[in-house]
Amino acid sequence: MSYSTLFPDISIFEEEEKEEKAAGAFIATEWGLKKIGTLQSRLESLESKRGGRRFFGVKFEYSSFLSHILINLANETFGYDGWSSEILECILVNASCHQATENSEARHSVHFMSRVRVTLQDGTVCDGMGKGEATNMPHKYMCYSKAKKQAVTDAIKNAIIGFYDKLILQEVGQLTSESDPLLFLQNDVRVKIEDD
C-alpha cells in the first residue's frame, strides 16, 4: 500500500530558492575575498606582460586567455583542493549531418551550450556559460564529445573570470552599508560626489 501526496508543502520549494539566491549573492569569507583579489592581480599581471593596455573605465579582456592558463591560475591561487566545478547543464543547440555520397563520407556538426558552477572551499560560488562546437567530423560520437568538452571548458573559464564581478559586487555591497550615501563605485574606482 502506498500513499501519494497530492498537495506537497510549498515551503520545500521556498527553501531551495532561498539557498540558490544566497549562494550566488556574496563572497562567503575574508579568505575568499583575498583569494579572488589575488587571482585578479595575477590576471592583470599576465595581461600587462602580454602587452594589453588598460584605459580608464575599461576592463581587461580576460576571455582571450587560454583555458589551461586560467585553470592553472585558479589552482595556484585557491589551491588544488580549494575549488571545484559542477556541470549544471549541457544543452544541444544545433546538430546537422551531411549524408554520405559516392565521393565522400557522412559529416556531422553540432553546437552545445553549457552552464558550470565553480565553488570555492568557503562556499563562494560563480556560474559561467560556455559554448562549444565541432564541425565536419566523420563520426557522431567524436563530434558530440569534442563539442561538449569545449563547452564545459569554456564555461569553467568564464566562471573563473566571473569571480572578478563577485569582487566588484562585494565592494558595492560594502558601499551601500556605509553611512555616506554619496559614495558609490564608478569605473572600478570609489568616487565621492560633491554637492554644489
N, C-alpha and C positions, 0 to 999 in steps of 0.2 A: 504494500500500500504506500503510495507516495502522495505528497501534498505539493501543490504549486501555489505560489503567491501571485495573485492577480494584480495587486497594487503594492509594489515594494515601497519601502520607506524612502522618501525623497532625500533625506539627509545623507544617504550613502553617496549620491551624486554630487551634492554640495561640497562634501569633504574633499573629493578628488579634484574638483575645480579649484578650491582654495589652495591645495597643495601645489598644483601646477602654476598658479599665479604667484605664490610665494617663492617657488623655486627659481623662477626666471627674473625676479624683480630686483635682486640685490647681490652684492658681493658679501658672502656669509661672514668672513672673519678678517681680521687685520692681516693674517698670513696671506689670504687670497689677494687682498689689495696690494700688498708688497710684491707678490709674485707676478701679478698682472702688470704692475708698473715696471718690474724688471724685464718682462717679456717685451713690453713696449719700447723700452730703451734699447734693447738688443736689436729689435726690428729697425728702429731709427738708425742705429749704428750701421747695420748691414746696408740700409738704403743709402746712407751717405757714402759708404765705401764703393757702392755700385755706381755712384755718380748722380744719384737722384737729387733734385733740388726741391726745397720746400719754400713755398711762397706764403705770405701771411694769410691765414684763414683757409689754407688748402691742406687736406690730409695727404699723407703718403699713399701711394697706390700699392698696397701690400699684396693684392691679388696676383701681381705679376711674379711673386716669389714661387719657386717650385715647391710642391707639397712636401717633399722629403726634407727640405730646409726648415720649413715651419714645424714639422713633426719633431725634428731633432732639437729645435729651439724649445719646444714645449717640454721635451724630455729633460733637457738641461735645466730649464727654469723651474718646472713643477716637480721634477723627479720622475723616474721611470714608473714608480708606483703612485705618483701624486695626482694622476689624472686618468680618466677612462673615457671611452667613446661608446655610444649606443646607437644603433641604426633604428630610427623611429619609423621610417617608411622609405620604400624604394618603388617608384611607380613607373610603369612603362608608358611613355608618352606617344611614341610613334614606332611602328615596325613596318618594314616592307621587304618583299622578296622578289627578286627578278628571276624568273623561271629559267631553267637550263634550256639551251638551244643546241643545235648541232655543233656550233663552233665554240660555245662557252658553257661553263658550269653555272649552277644556281648561285646567286649572290644575295646576302642578307644584310640589312641595315636596320639599326634600332637607335632609339633615343630614350634615356632614362633620366628621371629626376629623383633626388634622394634628400632626405632630411635626417640629420645626425645630431645627437645631443652629446656635448663634451661636458663632463662633470669633474670638478676638482675635488681633492680629498676633503676639503672643508665644506662641501655642499654647493659651491657656486656652480651654476650651470650656464651654458650658452648653446643655442641651437644654430645650426648652419644648413644652408641649402646648397646643393651641388647638382651639376648636370654632367652626363656622360653620353658619348655616342660612339658607335662603331659602324663603319660603312664598308660595303663591298667585301664582306668576309665570306669565305667559302662554306662555313658550317654555322648553323644556327646557334649551337651551344657556345662556340667561340665568340660570336658576336654578342650574345647576351652577357657572357662572363666579362668580357672587356668593358662593355658599356656600364654594367653595374659597378664594377670595381672603380672605374673612372668617376662615376657619380658619387660614390661613397667617399673616395679620397678627396674630391673637390669639396664636398660638404664638411669634412673634418677640417680641411684647410680654412674654409670660411668661418667655421665655428671658432677656431683658434684666433683668427683675425678679429672676430666679433668680441673678444674679451676687451679690446680697446674701447668699444662702445659701452661695455659694462663699467669700465673705469670712469668714463665721462658721466654716465647716469648716476654713479655713486657720488661723484662730485656735485652734480646738480641736486641730488637728494640732500647732501650736506648743506648746500647753499640755501635750500628752501627752509631748512630748520634753523638757520642763523637768524639773529634778531634784526639784521639790517635788510629790509625788503628791497632796497635799491641796488643790491649786489647780485649780479647774475653772470652766467657763463656765456661768453660770446667768442666764437672762433678759438676755442680751447684756452682762453685767457680770462681771468677774473677781471671784470670791469665794474667800477662803481660809477653810477650815474650821478652827475652833479645837477642839482636844481638851479635854474637861472632865476 
